[in-house]
Amino acid sequence: MRLDALHMVFFTTLFSLPPILIIAWSKSGSVQENLSGIGLNYKILIALALSLLLNNFFYFAAFERTSIAVSVFTHYTAPLFVALLAPLMLVEKFDRRLIFPLILASLGLAAILAPDWHNGSEVKDLLGALCGTASGLAYAFTLIFAKRLTSRISALALVCGQSLFIILFLLPLISINPFLFLSTSVWLGLAVVGLTHCTLAPLLYISGLKHIKAQHVAIIGYIEPLAAVCLGLLLANESPSSTIWFGGGAIILSGTIITRLKKRT
């Protein structure tokens, strides 16, 4: 059977809990100590889980209603929202030095997506573009809530709390019976995604977020579509055009500039 986005998010998040508990058990100290702080910070964790769910929902909704190019480009309005919200919600001053790398990264992303725009892929539904923008706004709140939590609890406790609340929110909407008949390979795939996408990736992301400004992290995130192009080259034998390589170079350059800004901050 075909897995919808709601059930994919639920089961991959569910499969993230055993690895988190194993990591907490393997570290020095008790599991309770390594996961401490979840109860005291439950309000922000709830806000984080909700914003992450909204991000995923609107992102998938955009893909269903418009082209990939429009969906991705509107989603990556997130750094703009972070630049506006971080000074209001975090103790961060707006860094005017980010304006140039932000423009550079945006141009790079536009170049990567240019082939989709020129292949007759036009905005067929304004709602799709609005959904993509909404996902970018939700992602901005996700990053800001996560940044606030990095000074209060460990990355492991943050990811565990986030996963627990996502599961609790989705549980009333999940139908278990049809999924008892999924093949072993599908369950294995969900477990792998749970380990990589819902456990290891957030742990690395939160660990890095602790040491860098949210505004900087948001723009460095533009490297994600570049990574997708490189994986397509390696795994799907795709041949990126010159505009894609130009865009990738612009994104790498913007990330390099931001890294140097951090060193001088």
N, C-alpha and C positions, 0 to 999 in steps of 0.2 A: 504494500500500500504506500501511497505518497505521504510523506511527512510534511505537515504544514509548519510555518515558522514558530507558532506558539508551542507546539509539542517539541520541536527541535531545541528551542531555548530551554524548556523545562528539563528534558532528559539529559542534555549536555551539561546543564548546571548541576543536576542531580549527581552525575558521574564525576563532577569535580570535587565532591565532598570527601570520598575515600582517600584520594591523593593528598588533600589538605590535612586530613587527620593523620595520615602516615608521616608526612613531613613534620607535623607538630609533635608526634610521638618520638621521632628519630632525633630531634634536637634536644639539647641539654635542658633540663627542667621538665616539669610535668606538662601534659597536654593543656591543662587548665591555665597554667602560667603562660604558655606560648600563644594561647588564644584569648588572653584576658583583655578586657576593655570593650567587648562587644555589647554587653548589657548597659554599661555606662554611656555608650555613644549610640544607642539604638535609634535615636531620632535622626541623626545625620545618615546613619546606615540605611534607614528606610527611605530617606530622600534620595540617596545614592542609587539604591536598587530601583526605585520608581523611575528616575531619570534614565537609567540604563535600559530599563524595559521600554520606555517611550522612544528612546533612540533606536532600538532594534525594530520596534513596531513601525515607526514612520519610515525607516530606511527600507524595510521590505515593502511597505505600502507604496513607496515611490517607484521601486522597481516594477511593481505590478501595473502602474499607471502611466509610466513614461519611459523614455530610453535610458540605457545605462549611463550614457554621458551626462544627461540632465540630472539623474539621480545622484551620481557620484559628485558632480560639480556643486550641486546645491547642498549636499551633505557637508562638503568641505568648506562651507561658510562658517564652520565651528570656530576656527581661529579668530574670525572677526568678532564673534559673540564673546569669546574668552577675553579678548583685548578690551572689550567694553565692560564686561561683568567683573573681571578679576580686581580692578581697582575698587569696586563697590563692595564685593563680597569677601575679598581676601585683603591682607595687608600688603598689597602690591601697588606700586606706582606705575602708571602707564609709561612704558619705555618707548619713547619716540624713535629710538634706533631700530625698532622692529618694523617700522613702516616700509622701508626698502626691502628687507628679506621677505616680508609678507606679500608685497606686490610681486616680487620675483618668484616666490613659490606658487602664487596663484597663476601667473603666466605659464609656469612650468606644467602645472596640472592641466591648464587649458590646452597646452600643446599635446599632452599625452592623450587627452580625450578628443582632440581634433578629428581623427579619422572617423569616429562615431558621428560627429556633427555633420561631416561631409558625405556620409553614406546614405543620405536621405533620412537620417534619424532626427526628426524635428519634435518639438514639444507638442504632443498631441493632446495633452490634458494638463491644464494649468494646475489642477489639484496635485498631480504628481510632483511638479516642481515645488509646490508649497509643502508637501510631505517631506521632500528632501531637505528643505530649509528647516522644517520643524525638527527633523532628526539631528541637524547640525546644532540647533539651539539646545536640544536635550543632551547631546554629547558635551556641549560646553558646560552645562550644569553638572554632568557626571564628573568631568575633570575637576571642576571647582570643589565639589563635595569631597572627592577623593583627596584633593590637595589639603583640605582642612583636616581630614582624618589622619594624614601621614604624621602629624605632630602629636597625635594622641594615642594611636595604637600601631602595632606592627603591621607590616604588609600582609603577613599570613592571617592575622586576625581580621583585617579589613576585607580580604578576599573571602574568607569564611563567612563573615557576617553578611556581606553582599549576596553571596550565593544562598544563604539560608533564607533571607527575606524574599529573594526572587522566587524561590521554590514555594514559599508560603503564599505569595501573591498569586501564583499561577495554579496552585493545587486545586482550587475550586473549579477551574476552567478546563481541567485535564480529564480526558476519558482514557482509562487504563486498559479496558478490555480489548479494544482492537489492536493494541500494541503487543499483546501477548503472542500474536502470530507473526511478528516480524522475524526475519531470518537472522541467523547468527552473525552474518557479515554486517547487517545493518546495526545490530546492537554493538558490534565491535567498532564500527565507524563512529557511533555516538560516544562510545567510551574514549576513543582516541581524541575526538574533538573536545570532550570534556577535560581530558588531561592537558592538551596543548592550548586550546583557545580559552578555556574557562579556568585553568589553574596556572600553568607555567607563564603564559603571556601576561595575565594580570599581575602576577607576582613580580615579574621583571619590570613591568610598566610602573607599578606603585613604588618599587624600590628606587627607580630612576626619578620619579616624580618628587620624591622626598628631598632631592638635592638640586632641583632646578625650578625656576619660576613657571607658573602655569601658562603664562603668555608664550614663553619659549617652547614649552612642551607641545602646545597646540600647533605651532607652525612646523616644528620638526615632524609632527604627525603626517605632514604632506608626503613623507617618504613612503607611506603605505601604498598608494597607487603605483609608485615606481617599483616597489617590491612585487606587486602583482604582474607588472610587465615582465620583470626578470624571471619570475616563476613560469609565466607563459612561454618564455623563450626556452627554458630548460625542460619543462614538463609537457608542453603541448606543441613544441616545434613551431611556435609562431615566429614571424619575422617582423620585428618592430620597424616602423618607418623612421625616417630621419627626424621628423617632428617629435616623435616619442623620445628619441635619444636626446634631442635638444631640451625637451621638457624635463627629462630625468637629470640632465646636467644642471639645469636651473634649480631644481629642488635640492640637489646635493650641495650646490653653492650656497643656497639660502641656509641650509642646516649648518654648514661650515661657518658662515657669518654669525649665526646665533650662538654657536659654541664659543666662538672668540668673544662675543659680547658677554657671555656668562663669566668668562675668566677675568674680564675687566670690571665686573659688577662689584 
